[in-house]
Amino acid sequence: MTFQWAAVATFLYAEIGLILIFCLPFIPPQRWQKIFSFNIWGKIATFWNKAFLTIIVLLIVLFLDAVREVRKYSSVTTVEKSLPSRPGAHEHTQMKLFRSQRNLYISGFSLFFWLVLRRLVTLITQLAKELSNKGVLKSQAEDANETAKKFMKENEKLRQLLKSCNKEEEHLLEAQNKKLVKDQEKLKTELKKTSDALSRAQNDLVTMKIQSENLSKEYDRLLKEHSELQGRLGKGSKKGQ
């Protein structure tokens, strides 16, 4: 294996390792959000998009080169089968075909996992933000609920005082009571808005969770296909030997 393909294979193994780490269930998205918020990521953020696109271009070039090599040696193998005078050349061509197919799978899966890794990081970041917003909205809803209960208790105390006060004081207390009722209605309206926002946040959280589960299932399926392809390549190399 040449240096460039050894580097691509190492890059592929690193991608698989990172995806497996990101899919660990006992590490919450908030923890990843804290890691992503380190100062070092902010310093390299300006170069990240350029590096991402550069790696994609390199992987695409290597993938196309591997496709070209596979087509080249596949056609050469077909020609050599019709030439029984050169039996050793056929095995040599088969070995090169196997290497080109191996390079094709390495570059193809590296390109695919690179895109999956970018999408996975984006989904984890969005999920962490939604969870944080959910906590804030829940806290606001609880505060609004406690305030509404406090005003209701004060309103009840004022009603009791109204029964024991005279008519002049009763008018004054009624005015205060009306003001408290208006404030209570405002608080109820705010509480309803906050509850609606919390419900939307919960729905978004469920949607993100479903997307994350679908992504994990798709990754498992692709990993299984990758293992099957490696098994087929192993069998093909044994037959070639």
SVG drawing of the C-alpha trace seen along z (x, -y; Angstrom):
<svg xmlns="http://www.w3.org/2000/svg" viewBox="-70 -55 74 76">
<polyline fill="none" stroke="black" stroke-width="0.4" points="0.0,0.0 1.4,-3.4 1.8,-6.3 -1.3,-8.1 -3.6,-5.1 -2.1,-4.3 -3.0,-7.9 -6.5,-7.5 -7.0,-4.2 -5.7,-5.8 -8.1,-8.7 -11.0,-6.2 -10.2,-4.4 -10.1,-7.7 -13.5,-8.6 -15.0,-5.3 -13.5,-5.8 -14.9,-9.4 -18.4,-8.3 -18.4,-5.4 -17.4,-7.8 -20.1,-10.3 -22.7,-7.5 -21.9,-6.4 -25.1,-6.6 -23.6,-7.6 -22.1,-10.9 -24.9,-13.5 -25.1,-16.1 -24.5,-18.9 -21.1,-17.4 -20.2,-17.5 -21.5,-21.0 -19.1,-22.0 -16.2,-20.4 -17.2,-22.1 -17.2,-25.5 -13.5,-25.4 -11.5,-28.4 -9.3,-26.3 -12.3,-25.5 -13.1,-29.2 -9.5,-29.9 -9.6,-27.2 -13.2,-27.8 -12.1,-30.2 -10.0,-27.4 -12.5,-24.6 -14.7,-25.1 -11.7,-25.4 -10.2,-22.2 -13.5,-20.4 -13.9,-21.3 -10.2,-20.5 -10.5,-17.0 -13.7,-16.4 -12.0,-17.4 -9.0,-15.2 -11.2,-12.2 -13.2,-12.7 -10.1,-12.8 -8.8,-9.6 -12.1,-8.0 -12.3,-8.8 -8.7,-7.6 -9.6,-4.3 -12.6,-3.9 -10.4,-4.5 -7.9,-1.9 -10.7,0.7 -12.1,0.2 -8.6,0.3 -7.6,3.6 -11.0,5.1 -10.7,4.7 -7.1,5.9 -8.2,9.1 -10.8,9.8 -8.2,9.5 -5.6,11.7 -8.2,14.5 -8.2,15.0 -4.4,15.2 -3.4,18.6 0.3,18.0 0.8,15.6 -0.6,17.3 1.5,15.3 0.4,12.0 -3.2,12.8 -2.4,13.3 -0.4,10.1 -3.3,8.2 -5.7,9.8 -3.5,8.6 -3.6,5.0 -7.3,5.2 -7.8,6.3 -5.6,3.4 -7.6,0.9 -10.9,2.3 -9.5,2.0 -8.5,-1.6 -12.0,-2.3 -13.7,-1.1 -11.3,-2.9 -11.7,-6.3 -15.5,-5.9 -16.2,-5.1 -13.7,-7.8 -15.7,-10.3 -19.0,-9.1 -18.0,-9.0 -16.5,-12.4 -19.9,-13.8 -21.7,-11.7 -19.3,-13.0 -20.0,-16.6 -23.7,-16.0 -23.4,-14.1 -21.6,-17.0 -24.2,-19.4 -27.1,-17.3 -25.4,-16.9 -24.9,-20.7 -28.5,-21.3 -29.7,-18.8 -27.6,-20.3 -29.1,-23.7 -32.6,-22.4 -32.1,-20.7 -30.7,-23.9 -33.7,-25.9 -36.0,-23.3 -34.4,-23.8 -34.7,-27.6 -38.4,-27.4 -39.2,-25.0 -37.6,-27.3 -39.6,-30.2 -42.8,-28.2 -42.2,-27.2 -41.5,-30.8 -44.6,-32.1 -46.7,-29.3 -45.3,-30.2 -46.0,-33.9 -49.6,-33.1 -50.1,-31.1 -48.8,-33.9 -51.1,-36.4 -54.0,-34.0 -53.2,-33.7 -53.0,-37.4 -56.3,-37.8 -57.9,-35.4 -56.6,-37.3 -58.0,-40.5 -61.4,-39.0 -61.4,-38.0 -60.4,-41.5 -63.2,-42.9 -65.7,-41.1 -64.5,-42.7 -63.9,-46.2 -66.5,-49.0 -67.9,-50.3 -65.3,-53.0 -62.4,-50.7 -64.3,-48.1 -64.3,-50.4 -60.5,-50.9 -59.9,-47.2 -62.1,-46.4 -60.0,-48.7 -56.9,-46.9 -58.6,-43.6 -59.4,-44.4 -55.8,-45.4 -54.6,-42.1 -57.1,-40.3 -55.7,-42.0 -52.2,-41.1 -53.3,-37.6 -54.7,-37.4 -51.5,-38.7 -49.5,-36.2 -51.8,-33.4 -51.4,-34.6 -47.6,-34.6 -47.7,-31.2 -49.7,-29.8 -47.2,-31.3 -44.3,-29.8 -46.1,-26.4 -46.7,-26.5 -43.0,-27.3 -42.0,-24.4 -44.3,-22.0 -42.7,-23.1 -39.3,-22.6 -40.2,-19.1 -41.6,-18.3 -38.3,-19.5 -36.4,-17.4 -38.3,-14.3 -37.7,-15.0 -34.0,-15.5 -33.9,-12.2 -35.7,-10.3 -33.2,-11.8 -30.3,-10.8 -31.7,-7.2 -32.2,-7.0 -28.6,-8.2 -27.3,-5.5 -29.4,-2.8 -28.1,-4.0 -24.5,-3.9 -25.0,-0.4 -26.4,0.7 -23.4,-0.8 -21.0,0.7 -22.5,4.1 -22.3,3.6 -18.7,2.5 -17.9,5.7 -19.7,7.8 -17.7,6.1 -14.5,6.7 -15.4,10.4 -16.1,10.6 -12.8,9.0 -11.1,11.4 -12.7,14.3 -11.8,12.8 -8.1,12.4 -8.0,16.0 -9.4,17.3 -6.8,15.2 -4.0,16.7"/>
</svg>
